[in-house]
């Protein structure tokens, strides 16, 4: 009865979806199947997993769980049923629907990845006493504004590009600018030469990065290695000083203008209802077991209303309000985002897992 009602709701919400798609077949689920894998198999595009899920809401209640022997309808893609290899964007839920804010769960603070929010002085009891020095220290700590994601975390965050695609770039690191180089790696405060057809202005900051690994069927991971500030402009190149180091900086690393940074001090993510669902496409590193601080890639980006500081959660099976884990967005592209693991109850993070937007930056 519950599944029938869910199917009816899905049809009412997505009338254009139902009318524009004709089934192109069925698939009987076998062990280890996921919606992500089925979308890759039938559409050559794992990002279209929502199309299969929306067509089978009466069978698949939770997109993280499909079971052997279940028979799933494999629909054509919206508006393009005859050519399923050319995907069209499936309907997506609104990025958020604000509700009355409640207390943000104070989880994850012990891991040091999320700063604890300041406690107002008014919450102190009448028994709290302090001398003038202690009071000054307390007031100074209260004045320290909370930042959901620091600039360094955002600028060091990896991002995804298409398979076999070349990253956008403004220049290429050539090597040390002066004599007496101490090795192949470039370190903090070293001066380096960067070829740039259109040199940046003096004082401009450049992000240094390179392709680091490939996620099969998904894309190429691009990882920042540092930040440099332009000091001298030459003929088709610049000399820059390394200001931040996130990894080994080597000749051949690419350079571009430092991306914008949007979080505002004092703002934090607040609970929302009906948040969008996203799927984990893969991870920035090659680790076998994902842990706190590791970075996952989600198939929603800034075009979907996702912003730095937003938080996604994975709910447990027994109680839908109990979180098995949480992710915090640390960078976005138009269609994807990178999110660091804030918490986990077990080894719950895997490619193909679906998470829901639970807290949105205000």
NUPAVO-966422 format. One line per 4 residues: number of its first residue (from 1); for each residue z, y, x of N, C-alpha, C, O. Coordinates in pm, whole numbers, plus 50000, padded with zeros to 5 digits. Each point is the difference from the previous one (the first is absolute). Layout:
// NUPAVO-966422
NUM) Z Y X Z Y X Z Y X Z Y X | ...
***
This chain:
// NUPAVO-966422
1) 50000 49879 50083 50000 50121 49917 50000 50125 50086 49930 50097 49971 | 50153 49899 50140 50008 50116 50088 49867 50023 50070 49953 50113 50013 | 49986 49776 50031 49873 50016 50069 49890 50049 49906 49914 50078 50041 | 50090 49878 49834 49901 50047 49903 50015 50148 49976 49901 50073 49992
5) 50223 49973 49998 50024 50143 49981 49953 50079 50120 49942 50108 49985 | 50082 49838 50135 49955 50069 50121 49849 50012 50004 49946 50102 50041 | 49986 49792 49916 49854 50004 49998 49950 50104 49902 49904 50072 50030 | 50161 49939 49853 49960 50099 49901 50016 50140 50053 49913 50086 49982
9) 50200 49939 50086 50023 50133 50057 49894 50033 50103 49948 50111 50003 | 50020 49789 50084 49900 50025 50103 49866 50037 49939 49930 50088 50051 | 50034 49846 49838 49872 50031 49935 50001 50139 49941 49901 50072 50008 | 50212 49967 49932 50009 50134 49940 49996 50109 50105 49944 50107 49978
13) 50117 49865 50139 50005 50102 50105 49867 50013 50070 49963 50109 50044 | 49964 49780 49968 49878 50000 50080 49878 49961 49916 49935 49900 50030 | 50033 50177 49865 49886 49959 49917 49869 50003 50075 49916 49911 49983 | 50064 50192 50101 49874 50010 50072 49985 49884 50096 49889 49951 50022
17) 50224 50003 50036 49997 49886 50091 49951 49876 49925 49913 49928 50050 | 50142 50048 49833 49965 49880 49924 49854 50001 49957 49934 49896 50000 | 50015 50222 49964 49864 50008 49949 49896 49995 50110 49889 49953 49979 | 50149 50097 50142 49899 50013 50105 49991 49877 50088 49913 49993 50086
21) 50176 49906 49894 50001 49886 50088 49966 49873 49923 50054 49974 49893 | 49857 49947 50164 49970 49869 49948 50048 49898 50102 49976 50017 50120 | 50092 49876 49836 50045 49900 50095 49883 49941 50078 49896 49969 49942 | 50120 50017 50189 49895 49936 50079 50042 49859 50039 49931 49933 50077
25) 50182 50022 49867 50045 49865 50027 50151 49990 49992 50068 50096 49962 | 49984 49789 50074 50145 49980 50004 50036 49940 50136 49914 49951 50074 | 50215 50054 49955 50050 49943 50125 50129 49926 49970 50090 50056 49937 | 49918 49820 50107 50123 49923 49985 50083 50018 50127 49954 49968 50110
29) 50164 50083 49874 50085 50034 50114 50043 49874 50075 50038 49900 49940 | 49954 50109 50192 50052 49894 50086 50110 50058 50087 50021 50122 50003 | 50049 49794 50067 50111 50044 50084 49953 50103 50102 49893 49986 50059 | 50188 50117 49962 49978 50108 50096 49900 50106 49951 49974 50096 50073
33) 49969 49889 49807 49914 50106 49948 50082 50126 49974 50117 49992 49962 | 49821 50124 50058 50057 50129 49961 49891 50082 49934 49882 49972 50018 | 50157 50129 49905 49901 50088 49938 49917 50070 50106 49881 50024 49981 | 50183 50010 50129 49930 50066 50111 49886 49910 50051 49888 50046 50020
37) 50143 49826 50002 49900 49907 50052 49888 49976 49898 49883 49990 50037 | 50153 50002 49834 49898 49977 49897 49904 50117 49991 49880 49981 49981 | 50172 50142 50031 49912 50117 49997 49906 50000 50118 49883 50038 49987 | 50166 49921 50129 49913 49989 50117 49893 49894 49978 49884 50019 50037
41) 50155 49870 49903 49906 49888 49981 49891 50033 49900 49883 49971 50024 | 50153 50091 49861 49902 50020 49893 49932 50137 50004 49889 50015 49948 | 50176 50085 50114 49941 50135 50003 49969 50047 50142 49943 50108 50019 | 50095 49810 50080 49987 50042 50141 50076 50128 50026 49963 50079 50087
45) 50144 49943 49837 50079 50122 50013 50141 49972 49948 50021 50001 49879 | 50076 49975 50209 50136 49967 49953 50067 50113 49924 50096 49977 49927 | 49854 50147 50090 50059 50114 49931 49983 49993 49849 50066 50073 49927 | 49846 49839 50025 49975 49988 49857 50092 49898 49932 49967 49950 49893
49) 50148 50018 50168 50091 49902 49942 50048 50039 49861 50028 49914 49917 | 49982 50218 50056 50047 50044 49868 49905 49959 49888 50044 49979 49887 | 49826 50010 50144 49902 49961 49897 50034 49860 49947 49999 49978 49879 | 50030 49930 50211 50033 49863 49959 50134 49998 49927 50015 49931 49899
53) 50082 50145 50152 50132 50001 49935 49991 50056 49859 50055 49940 49907 | 49877 50174 50076 49990 50061 49866 49929 49909 49901 50029 50005 49880 | 49880 49911 50168 49928 49909 49910 50082 49877 49964 49962 49923 49912 | 50152 50057 50158 50079 49879 49979 50147 50029 49976 50087 49921 50039
57) 49942 50194 49898 50140 50037 49975 50072 49899 49911 50122 49989 50006 | 49803 49939 49911 50064 49901 49913 50041 49874 50078 50077 49918 49950 | 49871 50068 50172 50033 49886 50084 50088 50041 50117 50097 49932 50033 | 49869 50181 50029 50070 50047 50120 50092 50115 49963 49954 50113 49981
61) 50174 49859 50008 50096 50104 49965 50038 50084 50122 50021 50121 49988 | 49988 49816 50128 50036 50068 50125 49886 49976 50099 49971 49885 50032 | 49963 50220 50018 49885 49981 50088 50036 49934 50133 49911 49957 50073 | 50217 50035 49960 50040 49931 50122 50002 49849 49985 50009 49927 50098
65) 49982 50025 49776 50015 49857 49976 49888 49948 49911 49992 50033 49881 | 49921 49886 50177 49906 49919 49922 50024 49855 50043 50034 49973 50115 | 49948 49934 49789 50046 49863 50023 49885 49900 49990 49906 50021 49923 | 50102 49872 50155 49897 49896 49993 49977 49951 49858 50094 49985 49921
69) 49780 49992 50047 49953 49951 49870 49980 50111 49898 49941 49975 49895 | 50105 50146 50131 49969 50111 49909 49850 50031 50008 49942 50000 50109 | 49997 50025 49776 49857 50032 49995 49985 50149 49976 50041 50051 49895 | 49901 50020 50201 49984 50144 49992 49856 50037 49971 49907 49941 50055
73) 50076 50157 49858 49867 50056 49975 49962 50089 50117 50081 50081 50045 | 49798 49905 50005 49950 50088 50107 49895 50091 49938 49885 49959 49981 | 50153 50165 49985 49907 50090 49931 49904 50066 50098 50023 50003 50121 | 49867 50050 49822 49915 50086 50080 50072 50131 50023 50094 50033 49928
77) 49862 50041 50171 50063 50129 50027 49958 50102 49895 49888 49993 49950 | 50199 50101 50015 49970 50098 49894 49869 50073 50024 49978 50058 50105 | 49935 49937 49794 49874 50074 50005 49899 49942 50095 49896 50061 50023 | 50133 49822 50035 49908 49946 50100 50007 49849 50003 50001 49939 50107
81) 50005 49999 49772 50023 49857 49992 49892 49920 50067 50027 49891 50052 | 49848 50159 49950 49889 49925 50056 50005 49996 50151 49941 49911 50061 | 50130 50187 50004 50006 50006 50145 50145 50011 50045 50044 50107 50041 | 50032 49782 49952 50142 50006 50032 50030 50036 50144 50114 50033 50031
85) 49786 49963 50059 50026 50033 50140 50012 50149 50023 50042 50042 50108 | 49923 50040 49791 50013 50144 50012 50114 50045 49910 49979 50024 49881 | 50142 49987 50173 50118 50025 49916 50003 50138 49940 49956 50098 50060 | 50098 49907 49819 50031 50129 49937 50151 50011 49991 50069 49899 49994
89) 49981 50221 50006 50145 50021 50002 50063 49956 49869 49964 50053 49895 | 50129 49851 50108 50068 49960 49876 50099 50106 49956 50045 50081 50081 | 49990 49917 49791 50098 50098 49953 50131 49984 50073 50040 49888 50033 | 50026 50221 49991 50129 49997 50066 50102 50071 49915 49967 50090 49922
93) 50157 49870 50094 50106 50065 49927 50023 50138 50057 49966 50024 50116 | 50090 50068 49807 50033 50132 50054 50091 49986 50119 50080 49908 50008 | 49907 50187 50088 50080 49993 50121 50148 50003 49969 50079 49934 50068 | 49961 50141 49830 50140 50000 49963 50019 50065 49865 49918 50079 49954
97) 50192 49885 49983 50042 50062 49876 50145 50037 50017 50087 49913 49991 | 49942 50215 50032 50137 50039 50032 50098 49966 49888 49967 50010 49881 | 50151 49952 50158 50110 49979 49907 50119 50079 50051 49996 50057 50109 | 50108 49944 49812 50119 50073 50042 50054 49940 50129 50029 49881 50005
101) 49984 50201 50102 50044 49946 50128 50139 49936 49989 50087 50050 49929 | 49930 49841 50142 50130 49937 50011 50037 49994 50148 49922 50040 50086 | 50196 49910 49941 50042 49994 50140 49908 49905 50076 49980 49886 49959 | 49964 50161 50152 49912 49916 50081 50085 49895 50070 50099 50035 50065
105) 49866 49836 49924 50082 49897 50064 50016 50028 50148 49902 50026 50069 | 50221 49969 49982 50024 50035 50140 49974 49883 50094 50068 49986 50102 | 49835 49929 49864 49972 49887 50087 49927 50048 50126 49950 50112 50004 | 50044 49804 50095 49923 50022 50121 50063 50095 50100 49958 50003 50115
109) 50142 50074 49846 50060 50092 50094 50051 49928 50125 49985 50054 50109 | 50076 49824 49878 50049 49932 50121 49891 49971 50102 50030 49986 50119 | 49843 50005 49838 49894 49969 50094 49954 50123 50078 49925 49987 50097 | 50118 50131 49862 49966 50121 50073 49861 50051 49976 49956 50092 50068
113) 49972 49849 49836 49863 50043 49976 49991 50106 49893 49897 50067 49986 | 50208 49949 49939 50000 50104 49898 50129 50079 50018 50109 49943 50000 | 49880 50189 50013 50119 50080 50023 50084 50004 49873 49945 50015 49891 | 50188 49972 50122 50085 50014 49882 49994 50142 49948 49998 50096 50077
117) 49998 49918 49791 49993 50133 49943 50136 50067 50008 50102 49933 49987 | 49901 50198 50035 50129 50068 50012 50082 49988 49873 49947 50000 49889 | 50184 49989 50128 50093 49994 49888 50055 50139 49978 50050 50063 50094 | 49942 49986 49784 50046 50135 49973 50151 50011 50022 50074 49904 49981
121) 49968 50215 50059 50141 50022 50025 50082 49979 49873 50117 49961 50006 | 49821 50064 49880 50071 49985 49874 50042 49858 49972 50088 49976 49916 | 49848 49925 50155 50037 49862 49976 50125 49959 50077 50052 49891 49978 | 49997 50197 50111 50124 49971 50072 50118 50001 49902 49999 50074 49901
125) 50102 49845 50127 50119 49998 49915 50094 50114 50039 49980 50066 50103 | 50120 49956 49815 50097 50107 50028 50084 49968 50122 50070 50087 50052 | 49925 49786 49994 50079 49962 50115 49928 50026 50131 50056 49981 50108 | 49816 50064 49884 49922 50023 50122 50043 50133 50063 49981 50106 49941
129) 50075 49887 50178 50046 50119 50071 49933 50004 50137 49970 49896 50058 | 50007 50224 49992 49942 50015 50132 50031 50138 50054 50014 50095 49923 | 49996 49916 50207 50023 50132 50058 49867 50072 50014 49896 49947 49961 | 50106 50172 50095 49880 50083 50006 49891 49935 50084 49882 50011 49966
133) 50154 49923 50144 49900 49935 50084 49933 49886 49925 49877 49989 50000 | 50202 49925 49934 49944 49890 49923 49912 50051 49887 49896 49942 49970 | 50148 50167 49968 49921 50056 49891 49866 50052 50050 49898 49983 49934 | 50103 50078 50182 49875 50050 50056 49904 49884 50029 49880 50011 49975
137) 50175 49878 50078 49916 49883 50027 49945 49944 49870 49882 49963 49992 | 50202 50030 49906 49956 49948 49870 49889 50087 49941 49900 49948 49951 | 50118 50184 50053 49900 50090 49944 49869 49992 50077 49892 50011 49942 | 50118 49970 50191 49878 49986 50079 49924 49874 49961 49877 50000 49992
141) 50198 49890 49985 49934 49877 49959 49938 50013 49862 49895 49941 49973 | 50169 50137 49940 49946 50022 49866 49873 50081 50004 49913 49985 49914 | 50074 50102 50187 49882 50086 50011 49880 49925 50056 49887 50049 49993 | 50137 49832 50063 49891 49923 50057 49919 49938 49887 50051 49915 49927
145) 49825 50127 50058 49921 49958 49885 49942 49860 50019 49961 49960 50110 | 50035 49970 49780 49946 49864 49997 49847 50005 50006 49938 50081 49931 | 50001 49832 50152 49854 49988 50007 49967 49853 49975 50045 49912 50072 | 49877 50063 49826 49970 49862 49960 49928 49924 50111 50037 49888 50033
149) 49860 50174 50025 49923 49940 50110 49981 50109 50105 49945 50106 49969 | 50099 49869 50152 49991 50102 50104 49856 50017 50047 49919 49909 49982 | 50047 50206 50077 49863 50019 50052 49961 49894 50102 49886 49954 50000 | 50208 50007 50087 49967 49900 50100 49962 49867 49937 49905 49934 50043
153) 50170 50025 49853 49970 49873 49932 49862 50008 49935 49922 49905 50009 | 50047 50207 49927 49869 50016 49934 49886 50002 50101 49897 49937 49977 | 50121 50134 50134 49892 50013 50099 49982 49873 50083 49895 49981 50060 | 50207 49932 49943 49990 49874 50073 49953 49886 49910 49982 49888 50047
157) 49998 50139 49824 49965 49895 49904 49854 49956 50017 49912 50085 50015 | 50062 49785 49982 49862 49951 50007 49928 50020 49868 50062 50033 49899 | 49807 49948 50102 49922 50007 49877 49886 49899 50008 49975 49942 50106 | 49957 50038 49781 49892 49902 49991 49864 50068 49991 49986 50104 49937
161) 49913 49835 50127 49861 50038 49979 49923 49873 49965 50054 49890 50007 | 49821 50125 49953 49920 49885 49961 49972 49906 50116 50007 50039 50116 | 49961 49837 49851 49966 49902 50102 49878 50047 50080 49900 50043 49944 | 50113 49949 50188 49893 50040 50093 49967 50148 49992 49897 50043 50053
165) 50187 50036 49882 49977 50145 49992 50055 50067 50125 50090 49946 50066 | 49858 50170 49967 50049 50079 50112 50094 50108 49949 49967 50069 49904 | 50150 49946 50157 50092 50104 49954 49940 50139 50019 49929 50026 50096 | 50101 50063 49811 49961 50140 50015 50067 50055 50124 50115 49966 50028
169) 49815 50119 50047 50059 50053 50123 49941 50136 50031 49888 50034 49962 | 50194 50044 50111 49954 50130 50050 49979 49997 50150 49931 50086 50055 | 50128 49815 50012 49987 49991 50144 50045 49866 50053 50046 49914 49924 | 49939 50068 50209 50037 49874 50066 50079 50033 50126 49961 50088 50077
173) 50150 49840 49945 50080 50018 50121 49922 49947 50119 49955 49885 49999 | 50029 50199 50106 49926 49961 50120 50095 49948 50107 49973 49897 50062 | 50136 50174 49960 50093 49960 50104 50095 50113 50035 50014 50096 49924 | 50051 49893 50191 50092 50103 50045 49924 50126 50036 49887 49994 50051
177) 50174 50121 49924 49936 50127 50033 50019 50036 50147 49917 50070 50057 | 50191 49884 50003 50028 50034 50140 49995 49879 50090 49978 49888 49954 | 50042 50135 50174 50002 49892 50097 50137 49931 49999 50094 50047 49937 | 49912 49843 50135 50128 49931 50013 50039 49918 49880 50119 49986 49971
181) 49783 49958 49958 50031 49918 49884 50085 49880 50042 49977 49940 50105 | 50121 50027 49812 50094 49895 50037 49963 49864 49941 50073 49903 50022 | 49820 50087 49906 49960 49873 49941 49901 50024 49888 49953 50112 49980 | 50016 49781 49947 49902 50013 49892 50061 50062 49875 49930 50070 49926
185) 50199 49905 50049 50064 50056 49882 50040 50146 50024 50038 50038 50110 | 49951 50041 49784 50035 50141 50007 50133 50020 49929 50024 49943 49894 | 50062 50139 50166 50137 50012 49952 50031 50141 49949 49917 50091 50006 | 50204 49921 49945 50048 50128 49949 49983 50109 50107 50034 49981 50116
189) 49913 50132 49842 49980 50121 50081 49883 49990 50098 49971 50097 50071 | 49960 49788 49935 49879 49993 50081 49893 50089 49940 49991 50015 49878 | 49927 50046 50210 49884 50076 49954 49878 49910 50003 49974 49934 50101 | 49953 50063 49790 49885 49910 49988 49876 50078 49959 50008 50108 49942
193) 49876 49835 50090 49871 50058 49962 49948 49927 49877 50004 49878 49993 | 49947 50199 49912 49943 49945 49876 49864 50064 49978 49990 50122 49987 | 49905 49797 50009 49868 50055 49970 49994 50034 49852 50038 49920 49915 | 49914 50200 50054 49991 50046 49861 49876 50087 49986 49994 50109 50057
197) 49905 49845 49868 49880 50081 49979 50032 50137 49942 49936 50099 50035 | 50164 49907 49877 50045 50128 49942 50147 50015 50035 50087 49961 49922 | 49943 50095 50195 50139 50005 50047 50094 50069 49902 49962 50096 49932 | 50160 49853 50060 50103 50060 49916 50055 50125 50069 49979 50020 50119
201) 50089 50061 49806 50058 50123 50056 50122 49966 50085 50061 49894 49984 | 49974 50197 50105 50119 49983 50081 50123 49997 49907 50012 50082 49910 | 50076 49823 50114 50119 49984 49917 49985 49900 49888 50099 49960 49938 | 49778 49997 50034 49978 49901 49894 50056 49865 50042 49994 49963 50117
205) 50060 49963 49786 50052 49867 50027 49899 49894 49959 49937 50009 49894 | 50049 49891 50192 49904 49893 49976 50075 49868 49989 50093 49973 50076 | 49864 49944 49829 50053 49865 49987 49912 49905 50080 49878 50003 49986 | 50183 49914 50099 49928 49902 50081 50018 49863 49936 50109 49968 49952
209) 49785 49950 50047 50008 49873 49927 49888 49908 50043 49908 50040 50071 | 50102 49834 49886 49894 49902 50027 50006 49889 49895 50101 49983 49933 | 49791 49943 50053 50002 49880 49916 50087 49895 50068 49985 49975 50119 | 50106 49964 49805 50095 49907 50061 49980 49854 49958 50026 49910 50079
213) 49928 50066 49798 49980 49861 49957 49915 49998 49874 49977 50104 49938 | 49977 49777 50026 49920 49980 49879 50078 49915 49901 50057 49897 50037 | 49945 50145 49837 50053 49916 49893 49880 49937 49930 49925 50072 49933 | 50054 49798 50080 49880 49937 49944 49979 50034 49853 50094 50000 49920
217) 49781 50031 50045 49952 50034 49865 50057 50132 49948 49968 50040 49888 | 50116 50028 50190 50064 50123 49952 49953 50122 50077 49942 50090 49940 | 50081 49915 50189 49961 50118 50076 50055 50001 50140 50062 49903 50045 | 49915 50207 50024 50047 50020 50137 50124 50088 49998 50004 50101 49930
221) 50097 49862 50148 50122 50079 50012 49981 50101 50113 49962 49964 50111 | 50066 50163 49859 49994 50106 50101 50144 50044 50026 50071 50038 49907 | 49972 49959 50220 50138 50029 50035 50010 50122 50091 49935 50003 50105 | 50144 50097 49858 50021 50116 50087 50072 49960 50128 50087 49913 49999
225) 49877 50152 50112 50067 49975 50128 50078 50121 50048 50087 49987 50087 | 49885 50131 49858 50075 50117 50042 49946 50129 49942 49906 50000 49920 | 50155 50111 50121 49958 50134 49959 49991 50086 50126 50088 49995 50085 | 49805 50084 49926 49981 50088 50115 49969 50141 49951 49941 50019 49894
229) 50099 50079 50185 49977 50141 49966 49898 50060 50098 50016 49988 50121 | 49881 50076 49825 49892 50058 50082 50054 50118 50079 50062 50091 49945 | 49913 49907 50188 50044 50108 50088 49884 50081 50056 50011 50122 50016 | 49878 49811 50014 49885 50067 50062 49873 49951 49932 49986 49881 49971
233) 49922 50211 50004 49871 49964 49941 49893 50011 50109 49991 50103 50067 | 49929 49793 49950 49893 50001 50098 49864 49985 49935 49985 50025 49880 | 49918 49933 50197 49864 49982 49950 49986 49860 49942 49977 49903 50073 | 50037 50086 49795 49988 49871 49934 50122 49912 50013 49994 49882 49963
237) 50117 50170 50088 50122 49923 50009 50120 50092 50000 49986 50122 50013 | 50132 49818 49973 50124 50077 50005 50098 49928 50091 49986 49880 50027 | 50112 50195 50020 50114 49942 50071 50119 50014 49906 50029 50109 49950 | 50041 49779 50027 50113 50000 49907 50120 49935 50065 49986 49915 50087
241) 50133 50126 49869 50125 49942 50048 50055 49904 49896 50009 50034 49882 | 50028 49847 50161 50055 49900 49908 50140 50043 49957 50088 50021 50083 | 49933 49991 49786 50128 50044 49944 50078 49886 49935 50123 50002 49999 | 49807 49899 49948 50064 49886 49934 49929 49873 50045 49878 49998 50019
245) 50199 49896 49999 49943 49871 50038 50045 49895 49900 50120 49976 49983 | 49783 49959 49949 50030 49896 49902 49959 49861 50050 50041 49898 49944 | 49880 50098 50162 49951 49876 50057 49935 50031 50133 50008 50113 50047 | 49927 49789 50014 49930 50025 50127 49881 50091 49975 49914 49968 49918
249) 50081 50144 50152 49887 50092 49991 49907 49970 50115 50039 50007 50117 | 49836 49959 49851 49904 49953 50100 49870 50077 49990 49968 50054 49894 | 49953 49951 50217 49865 50055 49991 49921 49925 49893 50009 49878 49991 | 49916 50193 49930 49926 49939 49890 50066 50018 49865 49937 49981 49897
253) 50192 50057 50103 50065 50031 49873 49927 50117 49933 49946 50088 50068 | 50053 49911 49800 49933 50105 49924 50097 50113 49968 50122 49983 50008 | 49823 50132 49956 50083 50116 49968 49944 50071 49878 49879 50006 49979 | 50211 50048 49941 49964 50081 49884 50112 50100 49974 50110 49986 50053
257) 49861 50115 49866 50103 50095 49963 50117 49930 49934 49980 49907 49922 | 50141 50136 50107 50119 49937 49943 49995 50011 49848 49986 50110 49948 | 50027 49777 49979 49993 50005 49853 50110 50087 49940 50105 50021 50062 | 49871 50028 49819 50098 50081 49931 50124 49919 49964 49996 49877 49992
261) 50113 50195 49988 50127 49935 49968 50056 50068 49876 50023 50121 50000 | 50000 49800 49893 50032 50059 49871 50147 49999 49960 50041 50090 49926 | 50044 49814 50118 50139 49999 49952 50073 50130 50028 49981 50062 50105 | 50103 49978 49802 50080 50122 50013 50147 49962 50015 50051 49914 49929
265) 50017 50152 50165 50142 49971 50022 50077 50023 49871 49981 50100 49931 | 50106 49807 50036 50080 50009 49879 49943 49924 49883 50071 49976 49902 | 49802 49984 50105 49939 49922 49893 50017 49851 50029 50002 49957 50115 | 50011 49964 49779 50010 49857 50016 49939 49932 49878 49975 50064 49897
269) 50003 49806 50116 49936 49925 49892 50098 49976 49886 50114 49959 50023 | 49842 50066 49853 50082 49980 49882 49944 49886 49916 49879 49976 50002 | 50206 49952 49924 49954 49886 49921 49896 50041 49896 50009 50107 49940 | 49893 49806 50039 49898 50019 49896 49986 49870 49923 50037 49893 50048
273) 49910 50116 49832 49972 49882 49919 49850 49983 49987 49925 50098 50000 | 50030 49779 49989 49858 49974 49981 49917 50034 50121 49884 50038 49987 | 50174 49948 50132 49926 50032 50122 49884 49905 50024 49997 49889 49948 | 49907 50157 50132 49881 49922 50030 50033 49874 50079 50099 49996 50073
277) 49817 49903 49912 50016 49877 50077 49901 50002 50115 49884 50040 49984 | 50162 49916 50132 49914 49994 50119 50016 49863 50064 50102 49934 49985 | 49794 50025 50086 50006 49871 50069 50006 50023 50150 49937 50092 50053 | 50139 49825 50015 50006 50005 50146 49874 49933 50055 49976 49882 49977
281) 49944 50197 50096 49874 49950 50054 50018 49932 50134 49918 49917 50039 | 50188 50116 50032 50023 49945 50132 50102 50087 50073 50063 50087 49939 | 49953 49888 50190 50103 50068 50077 49941 50061 50127 49898 49953 50052 | 50168 50151 49996 49950 50070 50119 50011 49915 50124 49916 50010 50090
285) 50188 49904 49917 50021 49916 50117 49965 49856 49974 49980 49960 49885 | 50013 49960 50221 49963 49858 49986 50118 49909 49977 49987 49878 50012 | 50131 50177 49954 50121 49920 49988 49984 49889 49897 49929 50014 49901 | 50139 49874 50125 49999 49887 49907 50099 50026 49887 49970 49973 49884
289) 50147 50078 50150 50103 50032 49901 50021 50151 49998 50025 50062 50103 | 49964 49996 49778 50016 50144 49986 50147 50037 49995 50081 49928 49940 | 49954 50184 50123 50140 50041 50008 50012 50148 49967 49900 50068 49977 | 50223 49981 50020 50029 50140 49974 49922 50088 50098 50001 49974 50120
293) 49933 50129 49829 49926 50092 50084 49854 49966 50019 49922 50087 50039 | 50038 49788 49934 49859 49965 50012 49918 50073 49894 50053 50041 49896 | 49818 49976 50131 49914 50081 49913 49901 49911 49926 49930 49919 50060 | 50065 50099 49807 49904 49930 49914 49899 50101 49946 50029 50119 49990
297) 49852 49832 49976 49898 50085 49940 49986 49967 49851 49990 49884 49962 | 50008 50221 49955 49987 49986 49855 49863 50048 49956 49939 50085 50065 | 50012 49860 49823 49866 50035 49953 50000 50117 49903 49914 50007 49912 | 50180 50084 50101 49999 50127 49929 50018 50111 50102 50071 49983 50099
301) 49862 50132 49877 50008 50110 50094 50018 50133 49931 50042 50006 49885 | 49925 50101 50187 50021 50135 49946 49916 50026 49877 50041 50077 49913 | 49841 49861 50076 49918 50017 49879 50068 49940 49878 49966 50035 49887 | 50129 49876 50133 50075 49938 49890 50133 50071 49976 50082 49954 49921
305) 49939 50158 50147 50123 50076 49982 50115 49957 50089 50113 50046 49981 | 49861 49867 50117 50106 49954 50090 50021 50102 50110 49905 50055 50055 | 50223 49971 49978 50033 50101 50100 50100 49944 50101 50069 49901 49972 | 49938 50162 50144 50098 49961 50101 50140 50013 49942 50034 50103 49941
309) 50047 49794 50076 50137 49998 49947 50015 49919 49872 50112 49964 49964 | 49777 50005 49966 50009 49916 49881 50053 49862 50039 49979 49955 50113 | 50089 49979 49795 50058 49870 50029 49956 49896 49897 50003 50023 49879 | 49955 49861 50173 49960 49887 49918 50105 49890 50015 50063 49988 50105
313) 49956 49933 49789 50098 49892 50006 49938 49870 49952 49903 49998 49924 | 50157 49894 50122 49968 49866 49953 50120 49951 49923 50110 49991 50054 | 49870 49977 49817 50111 49955 49916 50016 49850 50007 49903 49926 50015 | 50223 50029 49973 50030 49857 50000 49957 49934 49870 49975 50068 49900
317) 50018 49801 50101 49955 49925 49882 50105 50003 49889 49966 50017 49883 | 50160 49964 50152 50103 49982 49899 50030 50129 49924 50002 50001 49877 | 50022 50106 50195 50034 50127 49937 49899 50105 50045 49996 50034 50118 | 49921 50018 49790 49892 50090 50040 50047 50133 50058 49918 50076 50052
321) 50211 49953 49941 50049 50125 50059 50059 49978 50139 50031 50097 50070 | 49985 49778 49970 50052 49970 50133 49887 50005 50102 49899 49931 49984 | 50116 50149 50121 49896 50015 50099 50011 49892 50108 50106 49981 50060 | 49783 49950 49963 49994 49906 50112 49961 50072 50128 50018 49947 50110
325) 49929 50173 49876 49962 50076 50118 49941 50134 49961 49961 50021 49885 | 50033 50070 50211 49945 50134 49975 49913 50045 50116 50027 49966 50116 | 49869 50110 49852 49907 50057 50098 49995 50150 49981 50007 50048 49886 | 49981 50028 50222 49987 50146 49992 49868 50042 50063 49971 49963 50113
329) 49950 50114 49813 49870 50046 50049 50021 50101 50113 50075 50097 49984 | 49858 49881 50130 50013 50091 50114 49869 50069 50037 49999 50094 50079 | 49890 49860 49864 49872 50070 50019 49903 49953 49893 50016 49891 49944 | 49884 50191 50027 49901 49964 49898 49859 50036 50047 49980 50094 50077
333) 49923 49829 49874 49860 50041 50002 49961 50016 49854 50085 49988 49911 | 49789 50037 50061 49958 50020 49862 50022 49875 49915 50034 50010 49883 | 49948 49872 50177 50004 49877 49920 50108 49901 50041 50021 49901 49930 | 50048 50123 50181 50104 49908 50045 50121 50079 50049 49993 50121 50017
337) 50116 49808 50006 50118 50064 50057 50072 49901 50090 49988 49879 49984 | 50085 50176 50113 50083 49920 50089 50145 50019 49957 50045 50112 49979 | 50029 49778 50009 50138 50006 49953 50088 49914 50089 49966 49885 50029 | 50147 50170 50014 50092 49924 50085 50100 49925 49914 50039 50045 49893
341) 50003 49839 50157 50097 49917 49930 50138 50064 50014 50050 50018 50111 | 50011 50015 49777 50134 50057 49999 50107 49893 49979 50108 50008 50058 | 49862 49894 49858 50099 49894 49974 49928 49874 49958 49884 50003 49959 | 50187 49885 50052 49946 49871 49960 50115 49903 49983 50094 49999 50079
345) 49898 49919 49817 50104 49901 49975 49976 49872 50078 50093 49922 50024 | 49783 50057 50017 49960 49881 50075 49863 50032 50058 49960 50116 50002 | 49968 49784 50044 49865 50023 50049 49904 50011 49882 49917 49912 49977 | 50095 50199 49949 49927 50014 49873 49865 50069 50016 49917 49995 49910
349) 50059 50070 50205 49878 50081 50013 49886 49917 50056 50006 49951 50113 | 49889 50034 49806 49882 49925 50039 49875 50069 49945 50007 50076 49904 | 49881 49897 50158 49873 50052 49949 49978 49945 49860 50019 49881 49975 | 49939 50206 49932 49975 49959 49863 50115 50025 49906 49984 49985 49879
353) 50135 50055 50173 50115 50030 49914 49975 50132 49927 49949 50095 50058 | 50088 49910 49813 49985 50121 49919 50134 50072 49989 50103 49938 49971 | 49895 50191 50054 50121 50082 49991 49977 50112 49899 49886 50032 49965 | 50223 50028 49989 49990 50105 49899 50063 50129 50051 50104 49998 50065
357) 49830 50115 49903 50054 50131 50036 50128 50022 49918 49996 50002 49877 | 50116 50015 50193 50129 50014 49931 50064 50135 50022 50079 50045 49917 | 49889 50021 50195 50056 50133 50029 49891 50088 50055 49928 49963 50093 | 50060 50157 49847 49890 50091 50032 50057 50129 50058 50102 50050 49954
361) 49830 50003 50148 50041 50126 50058 49989 50110 49895 49898 50012 49932 | 50207 50067 50054 50000 50102 49897 49921 50123 50047 49988 50097 49926
***
